[in-house]
Amino acid sequence: GRTNGPIEEITVDDEVVDETAVEDADTGAIAIEEDYFDAYEGVYYQQGEYAVTEYTEANGLFGSKARVVIKLNDGRVAAAGDGGGTIFAKDGTVTNVECMEYLAQVLCLCQDSDGRIYAGTDGSGIVVIKDGIIERKITSEGGLSSDVILKVVPSLDGKYFYVITSNELDLLYKDGTILSKNDRIIIE
């Protein structure tokens, strides 16, 4: 895609988020230097100082509405949103996560130290993905306070995740144990 060139800074709610970025002339989307970034109509990757590659359904993206993008531990990047999830490798390989299209919209992503991706959804709970395949689903039937997952954040020691649902804060351990407000939660 074409670019306008470097811009001075990215601000969100009047706070500077990044000072090295490129604005795409066609979409107005922002690329953070040497990183992937998301835009509602696709996913964009800045390669070098000015070149921006656009990923859409036409060239392998799961769908046209990306909501979240994260950099994975191994340097690849995962993107997800309405209709699925995609994993991008530095060499340009694009892999869609199988069966994600059957789930509700993905609202957030995070990864644990073992390489599992935790996808929080708008109605399907948390989907755990390993090596591009859905390993399991964690839902309100299994103990979450809601199936609407707004954010999943790993604890500093990596033993559990803070899960912000539409109802409350839950703690999710890697083994699937869930603690919620009805349990006595002690954060050390």
Helices and strands as residue ranges (DSSP letters): E 3-7, E 10-12, E 15-18, E 21-24, E 30-32, E 36-39, E 42-47, E 51-55, G 57-59, E 65-71, E 77-82, E 84-88, E 94-96, G 100-102, E 106-111, E 117-121, E 126-130, E 133-138, G 140-142, E 149-154, E 160-165, E 169-173, E 178-179
